[in-house]
């Protein structure tokens, strides 16, 4: 040790004194290196929120970047509509496949190297998309991006659950949810509005630069946490998590609520382009801007959960969601826009409350628990879109809305269950 060598050279410090000084200085240096103060002040939390918000936004920007330019890709690559849509679905597939493995790694390895590797691979995939003239290479690069996005999202959620106290976790996870909203909207705007005067390839370059900047910022500013010895032996397995009904209930809540949300927003253009609305594509795109309400509902839902409890928050969000679905039935654009605002408000309230409750109920295994949550979330969205397509084709818009109302039983049941848990703890 450095202190031992210095003492030996001076020849005037006892061995006991050496050990005492070494222990004291080692503790101080460990605290400095790992940046784990006993009390994190408000400015540190604000910087953490900004870092999380930026990284998650950049990650989700890459998911939907080709969605608004699919017709352009179809013409440029002389491909079918189904094939060019793989440029979106390949990312979703990659995310679904890699969530569980990255959740496993998040419980065993430090977060910083995972984030660094994930950000670099996502950026590299984007640059390949910008440079290639082969559609299948583009689709493959998009799949690679999807594989590594959970390194930035799922692992980050697990890290926050491990390092933050419960009252701070709700608020920061709310910012996390808001960032997913901004990123999803930003990716569509980047590909469809900002870069079309130049070329869609520039959108990939911009998104890659964004992900690199936020990745290196997170690598620099996220507080380090010491790796707990024996963590591998104590890690909670996926099957163990799935045996806990209070967690499974939250997973189904994520699947059911996202199935409602994705079904409505996926088939909204068909509704608005048909009589009596007859909206153009540009006007329909403007209606999608109601999506931004989710940016503000994330942190707000976290504070509401802190004050009124997760159960009451889920029930309130479900009630708002149900009333808003009813507003979509009349052939009135004012009613539709108001209903869409309400759907965003209700959905993101449910989503933020469920994520916060999930992480508060865990002492370990946060990485795998969050990976399961995201897996259920995306599978629910995929099933919602697929089944709702058949419902819409056979029964029209009203049948689709009524079918999504049935799915409200899932978040309502979860809210009732969470209230029971809270009353037992009280």
N, C-alpha and C positions, 0 to 999 in steps of 0.2 A: 504493500500500500504506500501511497505517496507520503502520508503522515508518518508512517513507520520509518521510511528512509530518511526523512528530514530529522526526525528525533534521533535516529542512530548517528547521523552526522554531527549533530550538536552534542550528543552524549550527555545531555542534562535533563532528559525527560523520562519519567518512569514508564514501564510497560503499561501499567494501569491507566496512566494519564493518556498514553497513546491510544489505547482502546476507547477511552471515554471520548477523546476528541474525534477519533475516527467515526465512532457511532453517531455523534452529534452532527458532524459534517456530512456523513453519508445520508442521514435523514434529510438534512437541508437540501443537499444536491438532488436527492430523489424527488423531493417535492418540486424543485425547480424544473427538473427534466420532465417529469410527468405532468406538471402543471395541474395538480389536483388540489386546489386550496380547499380548506374546510368550508369556507363560505365564498361563493362566487358572487361578486357584486353585480348590480344591474347592468353596468356597461359591458361586462363580460358575457352576460346572458344575451344582451342585444347583439353583440358581435357573433355569438353562436347562432342566434336566430337568422341573422343575415347570411352567414356562411351556409347554413342548412338550406335556407330558401333559395339561394343562388345555385347550389349544386343540384338540388332536386329539380328546379326549373330547367336547368340546362339538360338534365337527363331526359325529362319528359318532352322537351323540344324536339329531340331526335326521333321520338316514336311516331308522330303523325306528320312528319315533314313532307312526305310525298302524297298525302291524301288529297289536297286540293289540286295537284297537277297530274292525277292519274290519266285524264284524257290526253294530256300533252305527252306523257310517257308512251301511251298507246300508239300515238301517231309517230313519235320519234323512233321507237323500236319496232314498229310494225307488228305489234303483239296483240293478243286478245285482252279483253277487259279483265278476265279472270286472272291471267298471268301477271299483268301489271299490278293487280291488287295484292299479289304476293309481296310487293315492296312494303306493304303495311303489315299484312298478316305474318310475315316472316319475323318481324320484330316482336310481335305479340307471342308467337310460338317460342322464340328464344327466351323471352322473359319467363314464360310459364315453365319451361324446362329447367332453367338454371336457378330459380328462386330457392328451391330446397337445398341444392348443393351450396349456394352462397350463404344461406341461413346456417348451415352446418359449419362453414368456415368462420362465420361471424362469432360463433360461440367459442372458437378455439384459437383464433389468431388475432393479432392487433388490427385495428380498423384501418390504419394509415396506409400500409402497403397494399391492402385490398382496394381501397379507393384509388390509389395512384395507378395500379394496373388496370382497373376497370375504366377509368377516365381515358387513359391512353389508348386502349383498344376501341372504345366507342369513337374516339376522335379519328383513329386510323381507319375504322370502317367507313366513317363519313367521307374522308378524303378519297378512299377508293371509289365510293359512289360518285363523287364529283368527277373523277378522272376516267372511269370506265366507259367503253362504248358497247359493252355486252350486258344485256339485261339480266342474264343469269348470274353474272359476276356481281351486279348491283344487288340482286336479291340475296346472294350469299353474304355479301358484306352487311346487308341489313340484318340478316340472321345473327351474324357475329355481334353486331351492336346490341341486339336484344339479349344475347347470352350474357353480356357484361353490364348491362344497365342495372340488374339487381346488386352488383357490386357497389353501386353508388346509392341505391335506394333502400333495399331490404337491409343491407348491412348497416347503413346509416341509422335506420329506425331502431335496430337492435342496440347499436352503440348509445343512442340517446336514452333508451330505456335503462341501460346499465349505469349511466353517469348522472342522470338528473333526478332530483327529488320529485315526488308525485305532483306537487302543486305547480312545478315548473314544466314537468313533462307534458301535461295537458296543453299548455299554451304553445310550447315549441312544436309538438306534434300537430297542433292546429296550423302552425306556419308551414309545416311539412305538407299537409293536405292542400293548403292554399297554393303552394309551389307546384304541385302536380297539375292544378287547374291552369295556372299561368303558363306552365310549360306546354301543356296540351294545346292551349289556345295559341301560344306563341309559335309553335311549330307549324300550325296551319297558316297563320298569318305570314310567317317567314317564307313558306313555300308558295303560297297563293297570292299574296298581296305585295310583299316587299321586293322580291327578286324577279318576278316575271318580266319586267322591262329589260332585265339583263339575261338571265337564264336560270332555270331551276337548279343547276349545278352549284351556283353561288350560294344557295341556301345551305347546302351541305358544308361548304367551306366556312360559312359564318357559324353554323351550329358546332362544327368541330373546334373552331377557335374559342367559342363560348365554353364548351365542355372542358377544354384544356385549362383555361383561365380559372374556372371555378374549382377544378380538381386540384390544381396546385395551391389555390387559396385554402381549400379545405385541408390539404396535407400540411400546410403551414400553420393554420389557425385553430384547427380542432384540438382541444386538450387531449394530451396523451393519458392513457390509463394503464396502470401496471397489469401485466398478465398474471392471473391468479394461478399459483401452482396447483396441480391436481385438477384443473378445470375440465380436462378431458374425461376424467373418471366420473365427475359429477354432472356432466352435461345431460340435459333432459332429451330423450329421444322423441321422434315424431309420433310413434305409437302411444307413448306416455301422454303426450299433449292431446292426442285425439281421444284418449280415454276420459279426459276432463270435460264433462258436459258444459260447464260454464264457459269454456273456451270454444268448444264446437258450436255452441249457440251463436257466439260472435262471428265465427267463420261463415255460418249460414246467413247471418245478418248481412255480412259484406256481399255474399253472392246474390242474395235476394234483392237488396237495394240497388246494386249495380246493374242487375238484370232489368229492373224497372227503368233506371236512368238511361242505359245504353239503348234499350228498345225504343224509347220515345225519341231520343235525339237521332238515332240512326234512320228512322223512317219518317222523321219530320219533313224532309224535302219532298217526299212523295205526297204528303198531305197538303203542303203549301203550294205545290205546283199544280194541284188538281183544283177543279171548281169547288167552292166559289172564289178561292183566293187567287189562283193563277199567278203565283209569284215567279219572278225571274230568279236565276241562280244567284245573281248578285244580291238581290233583296233577301233571299233566304239566308245567305251568308251573314247578312247584317243581323238577322234574328238570332243567330248563334252567339252573338256577343253577350247575350244574357248569361252565358257561361261564366263571365267574370265575377258574378256574385259569389262564386265559390271561393275566390281569393280572400274575401272578407269573412266568410262564414267559418273557415277553419279555426282561426284563433278565437273567434267569438264563441263557437261551440265548445272549445276547450274551457273557456271561462264559465260558460253556463254549466258545464259538467261539474266544475269545481264547486259551484254554488248550490246547484239543485240536485246533483247526483246524476250518474250515467243513465239510470233507468228512466228518470223523468225526462232527460234530454232525448233519449231514443223515442219515447212515446210522443213527445212534442214534435220531433222531426218527422215521425211517421204520420201524425195528424196533418201537418203542413203538406206533406207529400200527397196524402190522399185527397185533400181539398183541391190541391193544384191539379191533380189528374182530372178531377171532375171539370175543371175550367177549360180543359182541352176539348171537351165534347161539343160545345156550341160553335157554330160557323161564324165566329167573330174574331178578328185579328187582335183586338184589345184583350179579349178573354184568353186567347192563345198565348200572347206575350206575357200577361200576368201569370198564367199558369206555368209557363216555362221558368219565370223568375222563382215562383214558389217551389217548383220541382228541384231547381238548383239549391235553394235554401234548405229544403227538407233533406235532400240526399246528402249534401256535404255536412249537415249537422249530424246525421246518423253515422256517416263515415268517420268523422273526426272523433265522435264520442266512442265508437266501437274500437278504434285503434288505441285511444288513450286507455280505455278499460282493459283491453287485452294486455298491454304492457304493464299496467299497475298490478295485475294479478300474478305476475311472474317474478320469482326470485332468481331464476336462471333459465337458460334455454330461450332467451329472447330472440336470437337470430332465427332459430327454426320455427318458433311460434309466429313471427312476422312473415316468414317465408310461406307458411301454411295459409296465413291470412291473405296474402297477395295471390296465392294459387287459387283459393276459393273465389276471390274477387274477380279474377280474370276469367275463370271458368264460368262463373255466374253471368258475366257480361256476354261471353261467347254463346252460352245457351240461350240467354234472353234474346239476343239478336237473331239467332237461328230459328227458334220456335216462333218468335213474334212475326218473322217473315211469312211463315205458313198461315198464321192467324190473320195477318193483314190481307193476304191474298184471298183467303176464303171469306172473311167477314168484314173487311174494311177497317177504317180507323177506329170506329167505336168498339169493335170487337177487341182490337189491340189494347185500347185504354182499359176496358173492363178486365181483360186478362192480367194486365199489370196490377190492377187494384187487388186481385187475389193474392199477389205476391207480398202485399203489405202485411199479411198475417205473420210473415217471418220477422221483420224488425219489430212489430208490435209484441210478438211473443218474447223476443229477446229483451225488450224494454221491461216487460213484466217480470222476467226472470232476474234482471239486474236489480230491480226494486226489491225483490225478495232477498237477494244477497245483502243489499244495503241494510235492510231492516234486521236481518239476523246479526250483522256485525254491530249494529247499534244496540 
